[in-house]
């Protein structure tokens, strides 16, 4: 429903490499949990790297579908990394955000995006110099 | 200035440009997720 409404709004969608990294981890954990009933941790993969091979095709397929979403832009290509790093480090302090969340917000600000669609409550109390609409689902 | 928080409801009109969190994309690919339908 959220994605369908974004498509019907003809909204320009932005993600970054960080988002894809989080998706890949989530897909791999989900497939491993379904197969083994266990929680996948990095140490398990280090002991048994064939886990990556086992799920790679499905993960790659999912990522391809994400990258093919209409009006999707990979925002990490559009802003200098140094600016993002400096902004994220600053946001950690001013907004009391965890590092990963600070990097997401740094991209949102540097890309001058109007909105953020998230289920993460850590962004509920932001106080920024710019207008930002946070859509919670 | 404080941000504007909007709770999603079906049929909502979004602004011109938004950043997507990973959970939305993860839920949308996971039919077993309790948030699959909303994603």
Backbone of each chain as nested JSON, in Angstrom:
{
  "chains": [
    {"id": "A", "residues": [
      {"number": 1, "name": "UNK", "atoms": {"N": [0.814, -1.204, 0.0], "CA": [0.0, 0.0, 0.0], "C": [0.848, 1.254, 0.0]}},
      {"number": 2, "name": "UNK", "atoms": {"N": [1.91, 1.291, 0.868], "CA": [2.776, 2.484, 0.88], "C": [3.43, 2.654, -0.481]}},
      {"number": 3, "name": "UNK", "atoms": {"N": [4.029, 1.59, -0.984], "CA": [4.703, 1.686, -2.28], "C": [3.712, 2.025, -3.39]}},
      {"number": 4, "name": "UNK", "atoms": {"N": [2.534, 1.407, -3.342], "CA": [1.521, 1.689, -4.366], "C": [1.13, 3.159, -4.342]}},
      {"number": 5, "name": "UNK", "atoms": {"N": [0.981, 3.725, -3.139], "CA": [0.62, 5.148, -3.043], "C": [1.782, 6.046, -3.483]}},
      {"number": 6, "name": "UNK", "atoms": {"N": [3.001, 5.612, -3.229], "CA": [4.163, 6.382, -3.712], "C": [4.188, 6.385, -5.234]}},
      {"number": 7, "name": "UNK", "atoms": {"N": [3.877, 5.229, -5.822], "CA": [3.87, 5.159, -7.286], "C": [2.748, 6.039, -7.856]}},
      {"number": 8, "name": "UNK", "atoms": {"N": [1.573, 5.954, -7.227], "CA": [0.453, 6.734, -7.775], "C": [0.653, 8.23, -7.551]}},
      {"number": 9, "name": "UNK", "atoms": {"N": [1.443, 8.595, -6.513], "CA": [1.778, 10.011, -6.303], "C": [2.865, 10.479, -7.269]}},
      {"number": 10, "name": "UNK", "atoms": {"N": [3.429, 9.542, -8.021], "CA": [4.547, 9.817, -8.93], "C": [5.699, 10.494, -8.179]}},
      {"number": 11, "name": "UNK", "atoms": {"N": [5.915, 10.001, -6.965], "CA": [6.974, 10.547, -6.113], "C": [8.333, 10.017, -6.551]}},
      {"number": 12, "name": "UNK", "atoms": {"N": [9.321, 10.887, -6.53], "CA": [10.694, 10.461, -6.822], "C": [11.272, 9.784, -5.586]}},
      {"number": 13, "name": "UNK", "atoms": {"N": [11.699, 8.543, -5.754], "CA": [12.168, 7.72, -4.636], "C": [13.693, 7.716, -4.592]}},
      {"number": 14, "name": "UNK", "atoms": {"N": [14.234, 7.827, -3.389], "CA": [15.688, 7.831, -3.223], "C": [16.093, 6.775, -2.192]}},
      {"number": 15, "name": "UNK", "atoms": {"N": [17.155, 6.078, -2.509], "CA": [17.802, 5.197, -1.541], "C": [19.306, 5.434, -1.652]}},
      {"number": 16, "name": "UNK", "atoms": {"N": [20.073, 4.748, -0.842], "CA": [21.537, 4.807, -0.936], "C": [22.088, 3.39, -0.798]}},
      {"number": 17, "name": "UNK", "atoms": {"N": [23.384, 3.282, -0.944], "CA": [24.038, 1.99, -0.745], "C": [23.75, 1.438, 0.653]}},
      {"number": 18, "name": "UNK", "atoms": {"N": [23.612, 2.331, 1.613], "CA": [23.331, 1.9, 2.99], "C": [22.021, 1.116, 3.052]}},
      {"number": 19, "name": "UNK", "atoms": {"N": [21.034, 1.605, 2.319], "CA": [19.714, 0.954, 2.321], "C": [19.836, -0.449, 1.716]}},
      {"number": 20, "name": "UNK", "atoms": {"N": [20.548, -0.535, 0.611], "CA": [20.716, -1.851, -0.015], "C": [21.483, -2.796, 0.907]}},
      {"number": 21, "name": "UNK", "atoms": {"N": [22.505, -2.296, 1.575], "CA": [23.266, -3.124, 2.524], "C": [22.334, -3.689, 3.6]}},
      {"number": 22, "name": "UNK", "atoms": {"N": [21.461, -2.852, 4.128], "CA": [20.526, -3.305, 5.167], "C": [19.543, -4.336, 4.604]}},
      {"number": 23, "name": "UNK", "atoms": {"N": [19.104, -4.112, 3.378], "CA": [18.185, -5.072, 2.743], "C": [18.862, -6.43, 2.554]}},
      {"number": 24, "name": "UNK", "atoms": {"N": [20.079, -6.412, 2.047], "CA": [20.794, -7.667, 1.775], "C": [20.96, -8.473, 3.057]}},
      {"number": 25, "name": "UNK", "atoms": {"N": [21.341, -7.794, 4.123], "CA": [21.483, -8.487, 5.41], "C": [20.155, -9.083, 5.863]}},
      {"number": 26, "name": "UNK", "atoms": {"N": [19.095, -8.314, 5.708], "CA": [17.773, -8.792, 6.154], "C": [17.326, -9.992, 5.33]}},
      {"number": 27, "name": "UNK", "atoms": {"N": [17.552, -9.943, 4.009], "CA": [17.164, -11.078, 3.158], "C": [17.951, -12.327, 3.562]}},
      {"number": 28, "name": "UNK", "atoms": {"N": [19.255, -12.154, 3.759], "CA": [20.1, -13.312, 4.084], "C": [19.705, -13.908, 5.439]}},
      {"number": 29, "name": "UNK", "atoms": {"N": [19.425, -13.034, 6.418], "CA": [18.989, -13.525, 7.735], "C": [17.664, -14.275, 7.624]}},
      {"number": 30, "name": "UNK", "atoms": {"N": [16.761, -13.728, 6.808], "CA": [15.438, -14.356, 6.669], "C": [15.555, -15.737, 6.022]}},
      {"number": 31, "name": "UNK", "atoms": {"N": [16.337, -15.842, 4.949], "CA": [16.481, -17.138, 4.268], "C": [17.138, -18.162, 5.205]}},
      {"number": 32, "name": "UNK", "atoms": {"N": [18.136, -17.72, 5.928], "CA": [18.839, -18.629, 6.844], "C": [17.9, -19.087, 7.971]}},
      {"number": 33, "name": "UNK", "atoms": {"N": [17.095, -18.152, 8.469], "CA": [16.166, -18.494, 9.551], "C": [15.13, -19.502, 9.065]}},
      {"number": 34, "name": "UNK", "atoms": {"N": [14.642, -19.301, 7.854], "CA": [13.648, -20.232, 7.297], "C": [14.261, -21.622, 7.14]}},
      {"number": 35, "name": "UNK", "atoms": {"N": [15.509, -21.68, 6.664], "CA": [16.161, -22.972, 6.405], "C": [16.597, -23.694, 7.68]}},
      {"number": 36, "name": "UNK", "atoms": {"N": [17.134, -22.919, 8.635], "CA": [17.781, -23.554, 9.791], "C": [17.043, -23.345, 11.105]}},
      {"number": 37, "name": "UNK", "atoms": {"N": [16.154, -22.348, 11.133], "CA": [15.482, -22.012, 12.388], "C": [16.378, -21.24, 13.336]}},
      {"number": 38, "name": "UNK", "atoms": {"N": [17.546, -20.858, 12.843], "CA": [18.508, -20.157, 13.707], "C": [18.714, -18.718, 13.241]}},
      {"number": 39, "name": "UNK", "atoms": {"N": [19.281, -17.922, 14.147], "CA": [19.584, -16.521, 13.835], "C": [20.97, -16.444, 13.202]}},
      {"number": 40, "name": "UNK", "atoms": {"N": [21.039, -15.796, 12.06], "CA": [22.314, -15.67, 11.343], "C": [23.132, -14.513, 11.91]}},
      {"number": 41, "name": "UNK", "atoms": {"N": [24.371, -14.831, 12.258], "CA": [25.291, -13.805, 12.754], "C": [26.524, -13.79, 11.861]}},
      {"number": 42, "name": "UNK", "atoms": {"N": [27.226, -12.654, 11.801], "CA": [28.434, -12.586, 10.953], "C": [29.432, -13.702, 11.252]}},
      {"number": 43, "name": "UNK", "atoms": {"N": [29.554, -14.071, 12.509], "CA": [30.533, -15.111, 12.865], "C": [30.182, -16.457, 12.21]}},
      {"number": 44, "name": "UNK", "atoms": {"N": [28.888, -16.71, 12.013], "CA": [28.459, -17.957, 11.361], "C": [28.88, -17.95, 9.899]}},
      {"number": 45, "name": "UNK", "atoms": {"N": [28.735, -16.802, 9.256], "CA": [29.13, -16.699, 7.841], "C": [30.644, -16.844, 7.701]}},
      {"number": 46, "name": "UNK", "atoms": {"N": [31.374, -16.28, 8.638], "CA": [32.845, -16.374, 8.563], "C": [33.299, -17.831, 8.667]}},
      {"number": 47, "name": "UNK", "atoms": {"N": [32.584, -18.609, 9.466], "CA": [32.933, -20.029, 9.595], "C": [32.467, -20.829, 8.395]}},
      {"number": 48, "name": "UNK", "atoms": {"N": [31.385, -20.369, 7.764], "CA": [30.798, -21.107, 6.645], "C": [30.392, -20.142, 5.524]}},
      {"number": 49, "name": "UNK", "atoms": {"N": [31.381, -19.645, 4.761], "CA": [31.075, -18.638, 3.722], "C": [30.157, -19.145, 2.615]}},
      {"number": 50, "name": "UNK", "atoms": {"N": [29.972, -20.46, 2.51], "CA": [29.088, -20.976, 1.449], "C": [27.645, -20.533, 1.653]}},
      {"number": 51, "name": "UNK", "atoms": {"N": [27.339, -20.039, 2.849], "CA": [25.99, -19.482, 3.101], "C": [25.709, -18.358, 2.106]}},
      {"number": 52, "name": "UNK", "atoms": {"N": [26.742, -17.567, 1.818], "CA": [26.563, -16.454, 0.87], "C": [26.2, -17.011, -0.507]}},
      {"number": 53, "name": "UNK", "atoms": {"N": [26.918, -18.026, -0.931], "CA": [26.655, -18.624, -2.248], "C": [25.236, -19.177, -2.314]}},
      {"number": 54, "name": "UNK", "atoms": {"N": [24.829, -19.821, -1.237], "CA": [23.519, -20.464, -1.21], "C": [22.381, -19.473, -1.465]}},
      {"number": 55, "name": "UNK", "atoms": {"N": [22.501, -18.278, -0.895], "CA": [21.393, -17.322, -0.985], "C": [21.637, -16.215, -1.995]}},
      {"number": 56, "name": "UNK", "atoms": {"N": [22.814, -16.242, -2.636], "CA": [23.195, -15.098, -3.471], "C": [22.205, -14.835, -4.602]}},
      {"number": 57, "name": "UNK", "atoms": {"N": [21.773, -15.9, -5.273], "CA": [20.893, -15.69, -6.423], "C": [19.607, -14.99, -6.005]}},
      {"number": 58, "name": "UNK", "atoms": {"N": [19.011, -15.459, -4.905], "CA": [17.75, -14.868, -4.453], "C": [17.945, -13.417, -3.999]}},
      {"number": 59, "name": "UNK", "atoms": {"N": [19.067, -13.182, -3.322], "CA": [19.35, -11.809, -2.866], "C": [19.543, -10.886, -4.066]}},
      {"number": 60, "name": "UNK", "atoms": {"N": [20.334, -11.349, -5.034], "CA": [20.585, -10.523, -6.221], "C": [19.29, -10.229, -6.971]}},
      {"number": 61, "name": "UNK", "atoms": {"N": [18.422, -11.224, -7.029], "CA": [17.141, -11.048, -7.701], "C": [16.295, -9.992, -6.988]}},
      {"number": 62, "name": "UNK", "atoms": {"N": [16.282, -10.06, -5.661], "CA": [15.522, -9.071, -4.886], "C": [16.081, -7.663, -5.079]}},
      {"number": 63, "name": "UNK", "atoms": {"N": [17.402, -7.56, -5.056], "CA": [18.028, -6.239, -5.215], "C": [17.716, -5.675, -6.604]}},
      {"number": 64, "name": "UNK", "atoms": {"N": [17.752, -6.542, -7.6], "CA": [17.443, -6.097, -8.959], "C": [16.025, -5.537, -9.032]}},
      {"number": 65, "name": "UNK", "atoms": {"N": [15.096, -6.211, -8.357], "CA": [13.712, -5.724, -8.362], "C": [13.608, -4.359, -7.668]}},
      {"number": 66, "name": "UNK", "atoms": {"N": [14.355, -4.197, -6.591], "CA": [14.349, -2.895, -5.902], "C": [14.894, -1.813, -6.835]}},
      {"number": 67, "name": "UNK", "atoms": {"N": [16.0, -2.102, -7.491], "CA": [16.633, -1.099, -8.358], "C": [15.769, -0.759, -9.563]}},
      {"number": 68, "name": "UNK", "atoms": {"N": [14.831, -1.646, -9.881], "CA": [13.936, -1.4, -11.023], "C": [12.635, -0.689, -10.629]}},
      {"number": 69, "name": "UNK", "atoms": {"N": [12.513, -0.3, -9.36], "CA": [11.306, 0.428, -8.96], "C": [11.211, 1.722, -9.773]}},
      {"number": 70, "name": "UNK", "atoms": {"N": [10.004, 2.118, -10.143], "CA": [9.868, 3.34, -10.945], "C": [10.298, 4.592, -10.186]}},
      {"number": 71, "name": "UNK", "atoms": {"N": [10.963, 5.48, -10.898], "CA": [11.414, 6.775, -10.359], "C": [12.336, 6.61, -9.146]}},
      {"number": 72, "name": "UNK", "atoms": {"N": [13.129, 5.534, -9.161], "CA": [14.086, 5.312, -8.07], "C": [15.461, 5.845, -8.462]}},
      {"number": 73, "name": "UNK", "atoms": {"N": [16.079, 6.579, -7.55], "CA": [17.427, 7.111, -7.757], "C": [18.336, 6.636, -6.628]}},
      {"number": 74, "name": "UNK", "atoms": {"N": [19.548, 6.238, -7.003], "CA": [20.551, 5.917, -5.981], "C": [21.234, 7.225, -5.6]}},
      {"number": 75, "name": "UNK", "atoms": {"N": [20.825, 7.773, -4.472], "CA": [21.273, 9.11, -4.092], "C": [22.734, 9.193, -3.724]}},
      {"number": 76, "name": "UNK", "atoms": {"N": [23.322, 8.066, -3.364], "CA": [24.732, 8.11, -2.938], "C": [25.651, 8.567, -4.065]}},
      {"number": 77, "name": "UNK", "atoms": {"N": [25.179, 8.48, -5.311], "CA": [26.001, 8.908, -6.45], "C": [25.995, 10.42, -6.625]}},
      {"number": 78, "name": "UNK", "atoms": {"N": [25.099, 11.094, -5.948], "CA": [24.831, 12.496, -6.281], "C": [25.472, 13.508, -5.343]}},
      {"number": 79, "name": "UNK", "atoms": {"N": [26.024, 13.045, -4.238], "CA": [26.601, 13.984, -3.264], "C": [28.001, 13.522, -2.866]}},
      {"number": 80, "name": "UNK", "atoms": {"N": [28.928, 14.457, -2.661], "CA": [30.29, 14.076, -2.283], "C": [30.312, 13.338, -0.939]}},
      {"number": 81, "name": "UNK", "atoms": {"N": [31.039, 12.259, -0.891], "CA": [31.087, 11.445, 0.327], "C": [31.597, 12.234, 1.529]}},
      {"number": 82, "name": "UNK", "atoms": {"N": [32.559, 13.123, 1.27], "CA": [33.122, 13.897, 2.389], "C": [32.037, 14.751, 3.06]}},
      {"number": 83, "name": "UNK", "atoms": {"N": [31.16, 15.325, 2.242], "CA": [30.064, 16.134, 2.802], "C": [29.137, 15.277, 3.664]}},
      {"number": 84, "name": "UNK", "atoms": {"N": [28.865, 14.064, 3.185], "CA": [27.973, 13.159, 3.928], "C": [28.605, 12.777, 5.266]}},
      {"number": 85, "name": "UNK", "atoms": {"N": [29.883, 12.455, 5.218], "CA": [30.568, 12.047, 6.46], "C": [30.529, 13.174, 7.487]}},
      {"number": 86, "name": "UNK", "atoms": {"N": [30.884, 14.369, 7.052], "CA": [30.904, 15.513, 7.987], "C": [29.507, 15.779, 8.542]}},
      {"number": 87, "name": "UNK", "atoms": {"N": [28.505, 15.709, 7.663], "CA": [27.14, 15.977, 8.106], "C": [26.666, 14.902, 9.087]}},
      {"number": 88, "name": "UNK", "atoms": {"N": [26.967, 13.656, 8.774], "CA": [26.52, 12.553, 9.637], "C": [27.147, 12.651, 11.026]}},
      {"number": 89, "name": "UNK", "atoms": {"N": [28.425, 12.954, 11.058], "CA": [29.097, 13.064, 12.362], "C": [28.485, 14.196, 13.172]}},
      {"number": 90, "name": "UNK", "atoms": {"N": [28.164, 15.297, 12.49], "CA": [27.52, 16.421, 13.158], "C": [26.124, 16.041, 13.662]}},
      {"number": 91, "name": "UNK", "atoms": {"N": [25.355, 15.321, 12.836], "CA": [23.983, 14.942, 13.209], "C": [23.944, 13.979, 14.394]}},
      {"number": 92, "name": "UNK", "atoms": {"N": [24.974, 13.141, 14.494], "CA": [25.034, 12.25, 15.664], "C": [24.968, 13.063, 16.954]}},
      {"number": 93, "name": "UNK", "atoms": {"N": [25.683, 14.184, 16.95], "CA": [25.74, 15.015, 18.151], "C": [24.483, 15.866, 18.318]}},
      {"number": 94, "name": "UNK", "atoms": {"N": [24.068, 16.534, 17.228], "CA": [22.958, 17.487, 17.366], "C": [21.607, 16.799, 17.495]}},
      {"number": 95, "name": "UNK", "atoms": {"N": [21.453, 15.61, 16.895], "CA": [20.159, 14.92, 16.917], "C": [20.189, 13.649, 17.752]}},
      {"number": 96, "name": "UNK", "atoms": {"N": [21.327, 13.373, 18.338], "CA": [21.499, 12.174, 19.184], "C": [21.071, 10.907, 18.438]}},
      {"number": 97, "name": "UNK", "atoms": {"N": [21.626, 10.753, 17.238], "CA": [21.293, 9.595, 16.405], "C": [22.413, 8.57, 16.432]}},
      {"number": 98, "name": "UNK", "atoms": {"N": [22.044, 7.324, 16.234], "CA": [23.033, 6.276, 16.042], "C": [23.743, 6.524, 14.71]}},
      {"number": 99, "name": "UNK", "atoms": {"N": [24.978, 6.029, 14.565], "CA": [25.756, 6.353, 13.353], "C": [25.018, 6.053, 12.052]}},
      {"number": 100, "name": "UNK", "atoms": {"N": [24.452, 4.863, 11.929], "CA": [23.8, 4.511, 10.667], "C": [22.621, 5.449, 10.366]}},
      {"number": 101, "name": "UNK", "atoms": {"N": [21.827, 5.737, 11.397], "CA": [20.692, 6.65, 11.207], "C": [21.171, 8.05, 10.835]}},
      {"number": 102, "name": "UNK", "atoms": {"N": [22.293, 8.466, 11.417], "CA": [22.844, 9.786, 11.096], "C": [23.272, 9.851, 9.632]}},
      {"number": 103, "name": "UNK", "atoms": {"N": [23.808, 8.777, 9.113], "CA": [24.198, 8.756, 7.696], "C": [22.964, 8.817, 6.792]}},
      {"number": 104, "name": "UNK", "atoms": {"N": [21.921, 8.097, 7.148], "CA": [20.69, 8.184, 6.347], "C": [20.188, 9.632, 6.314]}},
      {"number": 105, "name": "UNK", "atoms": {"N": [20.145, 10.254, 7.488], "CA": [19.641, 11.628, 7.554], "C": [20.562, 12.6, 6.814]}},
      {"number": 106, "name": "UNK", "atoms": {"N": [21.855, 12.345, 6.867], "CA": [22.805, 13.201, 6.138], "C": [22.505, 13.162, 4.641]}},
      {"number": 107, "name": "UNK", "atoms": {"N": [22.196, 11.993, 4.125], "CA": [21.826, 11.9, 2.705], "C": [20.526, 12.665, 2.444]}},
      {"number": 108, "name": "UNK", "atoms": {"N": [19.546, 12.494, 3.304], "CA": [18.261, 13.181, 3.113], "C": [18.46, 14.691, 3.042]}},
      {"number": 109, "name": "UNK", "atoms": {"N": [19.29, 15.207, 3.956], "CA": [19.52, 16.662, 4.005], "C": [20.351, 17.115, 2.806]}},
      {"number": 110, "name": "UNK", "atoms": {"N": [21.424, 16.422, 2.511], "CA": [22.307, 16.863, 1.418], "C": [21.663, 16.689, 0.041]}},
      {"number": 111, "name": "UNK", "atoms": {"N": [20.736, 15.746, -0.067], "CA": [20.005, 15.584, -1.331], "C": [18.806, 16.524, -1.416]}},
      {"number": 112, "name": "UNK", "atoms": {"N": [18.582, 17.249, -0.308], "CA": [17.475, 18.216, -0.228], "C": [16.121, 17.545, -0.504]}},
      {"number": 113, "name": "UNK", "atoms": {"N": [15.906, 16.392, 0.097], "CA": [14.655, 15.653, -0.1], "C": [13.562, 16.224, 0.808]}},
      {"number": 114, "name": "UNK", "atoms": {"N": [12.327, 16.109, 0.361], "CA": [11.203, 16.682, 1.11], "C": [10.647, 15.728, 2.162]}},
      {"number": 115, "name": "UNK", "atoms": {"N": [10.794, 14.421, 1.922], "CA": [10.172, 13.472, 2.828], "C": [11.029, 12.255, 3.114]}},
      {"number": 116, "name": "UNK", "atoms": {"N": [10.631, 11.545, 4.157], "CA": [11.324, 10.322, 4.575], "C": [10.246, 9.327, 4.977]}},
      {"number": 117, "name": "UNK", "atoms": {"N": [10.247, 8.163, 4.354], "CA": [9.262, 7.132, 4.672], "C": [9.954, 6.088, 5.537]}},
      {"number": 118, "name": "UNK", "atoms": {"N": [9.496, 5.942, 6.763], "CA": [10.205, 5.057, 7.683], "C": [9.274, 4.493, 8.758]}},
      {"number": 119, "name": "UNK", "atoms": {"N": [9.655, 3.35, 9.289], "CA": [8.956, 2.801, 10.448], "C": [9.806, 2.959, 11.706]}},
      {"number": 120, "name": "UNK", "atoms": {"N": [10.945, 3.642, 11.546], "CA": [11.909, 3.791, 12.641], "C": [11.543, 4.997, 13.512]}},
      {"number": 121, "name": "UNK", "atoms": {"N": [11.238, 4.733, 14.769], "CA": [10.837, 5.801, 15.677], "C": [11.974, 6.703, 16.119]}},
      {"number": 122, "name": "UNK", "atoms": {"N": [13.2, 6.355, 15.765], "CA": [14.348, 7.167, 16.192], "C": [14.393, 8.529, 15.499]}},
      {"number": 123, "name": "UNK", "atoms": {"N": [13.566, 8.721, 14.48], "CA": [13.561, 9.999, 13.762], "C": [12.381, 10.889, 14.174]}},
      {"number": 124, "name": "UNK", "atoms": {"N": [11.618, 10.453, 15.178], "CA": [10.393, 11.185, 15.531], "C": [10.645, 12.564, 16.116]}},
      {"number": 125, "name": "UNK", "atoms": {"N": [11.782, 12.729, 16.767], "CA": [12.007, 13.981, 17.508], "C": [13.11, 14.837, 16.916]}},
      {"number": 126, "name": "UNK", "atoms": {"N": [13.287, 14.749, 15.626], "CA": [14.327, 15.554, 14.983], "C": [13.961, 17.029, 15.059]}},
      {"number": 127, "name": "UNK", "atoms": {"N": [15.002, 17.853, 15.146], "CA": [14.814, 19.292, 15.093], "C": [15.829, 19.827, 14.098]}},
      {"number": 128, "name": "UNK", "atoms": {"N": [15.371, 20.133, 12.886], "CA": [16.286, 20.454, 11.788], "C": [16.105, 21.891, 11.322]}},
      {"number": 129, "name": "UNK", "atoms": {"N": [17.078, 22.354, 10.526], "CA": [16.965, 23.695, 9.938], "C": [16.086, 23.677, 8.694]}},
      {"number": 130, "name": "UNK", "atoms": {"N": [15.83, 22.495, 8.169], "CA": [15.012, 22.395, 6.961], "C": [13.674, 21.717, 7.281]}},
      {"number": 131, "name": "UNK", "atoms": {"N": [12.708, 21.954, 6.397], "CA": [11.434, 21.248, 6.521], "C": [11.621, 19.801, 6.082]}},
      {"number": 132, "name": "UNK", "atoms": {"N": [11.097, 18.89, 6.839], "CA": [11.132, 17.482, 6.455], "C": [9.851, 16.815, 6.944]}},
      {"number": 133, "name": "UNK", "atoms": {"N": [9.185, 16.14, 6.042], "CA": [7.997, 15.372, 6.415], "C": [8.423, 13.919, 6.609]}},
      {"number": 134, "name": "UNK", "atoms": {"N": [8.178, 13.389, 7.789], "CA": [8.485, 11.987, 8.067], "C": [7.183, 11.204, 8.049]}},
      {"number": 135, "name": "UNK", "atoms": {"N": [7.083, 10.316, 7.086], "CA": [5.891, 9.47, 6.96], "C": [6.142, 8.182, 7.727]}},
      {"number": 136, "name": "UNK", "atoms": {"N": [5.315, 7.936, 8.727], "CA": [5.46, 6.718, 9.538], "C": [4.433, 5.678, 9.082]}},
      {"number": 137, "name": "UNK", "atoms": {"N": [4.899, 4.455, 8.976], "CA": [3.963, 3.392, 8.578], "C": [4.054, 2.224, 9.531]}}
    ]},
    {"id": "B", "residues": [
      {"number": 1, "name": "UNK", "atoms": {"N": [13.854, 23.655, 13.265], "CA": [12.41, 23.496, 13.361], "C": [12.078, 22.01, 13.464]}},
      {"number": 2, "name": "UNK", "atoms": {"N": [11.008, 21.71, 14.192], "CA": [10.643, 20.289, 14.31], "C": [10.151, 19.755, 12.976]}},
      {"number": 3, "name": "UNK", "atoms": {"N": [10.336, 18.503, 12.787], "CA": [9.858, 17.874, 11.563], "C": [8.338, 17.709, 11.616]}},
      {"number": 4, "name": "UNK", "atoms": {"N": [7.752, 17.422, 10.466], "CA": [6.313, 17.124, 10.414], "C": [6.149, 15.615, 10.349]}},
      {"number": 5, "name": "UNK", "atoms": {"N": [5.477, 15.068, 11.345], "CA": [5.227, 13.62, 11.374], "C": [3.838, 13.328, 10.809]}},
      {"number": 6, "name": "UNK", "atoms": {"N": [3.772, 12.434, 9.852], "CA": [2.482, 12.028, 9.285], "C": [2.377, 10.511, 9.359]}},
      {"number": 7, "name": "UNK", "atoms": {"N": [1.342, 10.041, 10.024], "CA": [1.104, 8.597, 10.06], "C": [0.473, 8.168, 8.742]}},
      {"number": 8, "name": "UNK", "atoms": {"N": [1.065, 7.181, 8.127], "CA": [0.585, 6.739, 6.818], "C": [-0.858, 6.243, 6.898]}},
      {"number": 9, "name": "UNK", "atoms": {"N": [-1.637, 6.661, 5.925], "CA": [-2.972, 6.078, 5.742], "C": [-3.159, 5.845, 4.258]}},
      {"number": 10, "name": "UNK", "atoms": {"N": [-3.923, 4.85, 3.932], "CA": [-4.091, 4.453, 2.535], "C": [-4.62, 5.599, 1.676]}},
      {"number": 11, "name": "UNK", "atoms": {"N": [-4.007, 5.773, 0.512], "CA": [-4.453, 6.808, -0.405], "C": [-3.795, 8.15, -0.194]}},
      {"number": 12, "name": "UNK", "atoms": {"N": [-2.876, 8.228, 0.745], "CA": [-2.198, 9.484, 1.061], "C": [-1.43, 9.995, -0.165]}},
      {"number": 13, "name": "UNK", "atoms": {"N": [-1.357, 11.31, -0.291], "CA": [-0.584, 11.916, -1.378], "C": [0.786, 12.308, -0.814]}},
      {"number": 14, "name": "UNK", "atoms": {"N": [1.828, 11.775, -1.402], "CA": [3.18, 12.056, -0.911], "C": [3.761, 13.295, -1.586]}},
      {"number": 15, "name": "UNK", "atoms": {"N": [4.808, 13.84, -0.974], "CA": [5.522, 14.973, -1.574], "C": [6.342, 14.481, -2.773]}},
      {"number": 16, "name": "UNK", "atoms": {"N": [7.04, 15.409, -3.396], "CA": [7.709, 15.101, -4.667], "C": [8.905, 14.148, -4.535]}},
      {"number": 17, "name": "UNK", "atoms": {"N": [9.616, 14.237, -3.413], "CA": [10.836, 13.425, -3.283], "C": [10.942, 12.86, -1.877]}},
      {"number": 18, "name": "UNK", "atoms": {"N": [11.143, 11.541, -1.779], "CA": [11.263, 10.916, -0.456], "C": [12.411, 9.909, -0.435]}},
      {"number": 19, "name": "UNK", "atoms": {"N": [12.963, 9.762, 0.74], "CA": [13.968, 8.734, 1.003], "C": [13.247, 7.537, 1.619]}},
      {"number": 20, "name": "UNK", "atoms": {"N": [13.568, 6.354, 1.139], "CA": [12.918, 5.138, 1.644], "C": [13.824, 4.433, 2.642]}},
      {"number": 21, "name": "UNK", "atoms": {"N": [13.265, 4.013, 3.755], "CA": [14.072, 3.196, 4.658], "C": [14.08, 1.742, 4.17]}},
      {"number": 22, "name": "UNK", "atoms": {"N": [15.05, 1.01, 4.649], "CA": [15.216, -0.36, 4.156], "C": [14.051, -1.251, 4.567]}},
      {"number": 23, "name": "UNK", "atoms": {"N": [13.459, -0.99, 5.721], "CA": [12.383, -1.869, 6.197], "C": [11.22, -1.934, 5.207]}},
      {"number": 24, "name": "UNK", "atoms": {"N": [10.908, -0.794, 4.602], "CA": [9.806, -0.775, 3.634], "C": [10.087, -1.752, 2.493]}},
      {"number": 25, "name": "UNK", "atoms": {"N": [11.315, -1.725, 2.008], "CA": [11.692, -2.595, 0.886], "C": [11.779, -4.051, 1.327]}},
      {"number": 26, "name": "UNK", "atoms": {"N": [12.195, -4.256, 2.561], "CA": [12.292, -5.621, 3.094], "C": [10.895, -6.212, 3.291]}},
      {"number": 27, "name": "UNK", "atoms": {"N": [10.009, -5.432, 3.908], "CA": [8.634, -5.913, 4.124], "C": [7.956, -6.22, 2.787]}},
      {"number": 28, "name": "UNK", "atoms": {"N": [8.214, -5.36, 1.804], "CA": [7.558, -5.52, 0.503], "C": [7.998, -6.793, -0.213]}},
      {"number": 29, "name": "UNK", "atoms": {"N": [9.155, -7.338, 0.159], "CA": [9.661, -8.562, -0.463], "C": [9.366, -9.802, 0.377]}},
      {"number": 30, "name": "UNK", "atoms": {"N": [8.757, -9.61, 1.541], "CA": [8.571, -10.722, 2.476], "C": [7.084, -10.952, 2.74]}},
      {"number": 31, "name": "UNK", "atoms": {"N": [6.507, -11.895, 1.997], "CA": [5.073, -12.144, 2.128], "C": [4.699, -12.646, 3.521]}},
      {"number": 32, "name": "UNK", "atoms": {"N": [5.674, -13.174, 4.248], "CA": [5.405, -13.68, 5.591], "C": [5.43, -12.597, 6.656]}},
      {"number": 33, "name": "UNK", "atoms": {"N": [5.837, -11.408, 6.288], "CA": [5.95, -10.324, 7.26], "C": [4.585, -9.775, 7.634]}},
      {"number": 34, "name": "UNK", "atoms": {"N": [4.443, -9.378, 8.907], "CA": [3.178, -8.8, 9.334], "C": [2.951, -7.43, 8.678]}},
      {"number": 35, "name": "UNK", "atoms": {"N": [4.03, -6.83, 8.15], "CA": [3.891, -5.518, 7.51], "C": [3.926, -5.628, 5.975]}},
      {"number": 36, "name": "UNK", "atoms": {"N": [3.836, -6.855, 5.471], "CA": [3.88, -7.029, 4.021], "C": [2.781, -6.241, 3.329]}},
      {"number": 37, "name": "UNK", "atoms": {"N": [1.568, -6.343, 3.858], "CA": [0.449, -5.698, 3.181], "C": [0.566, -4.185, 3.198]}},
      {"number": 38, "name": "UNK", "atoms": {"N": [1.001, -3.646, 4.322], "CA": [1.092, -2.179, 4.387], "C": [2.232, -1.674, 3.519]}},
      {"number": 39, "name": "UNK", "atoms": {"N": [3.309, -2.449, 3.407], "CA": [4.426, -2.023, 2.549], "C": [3.995, -2.064, 1.099]}}
    ]}
  ]
}
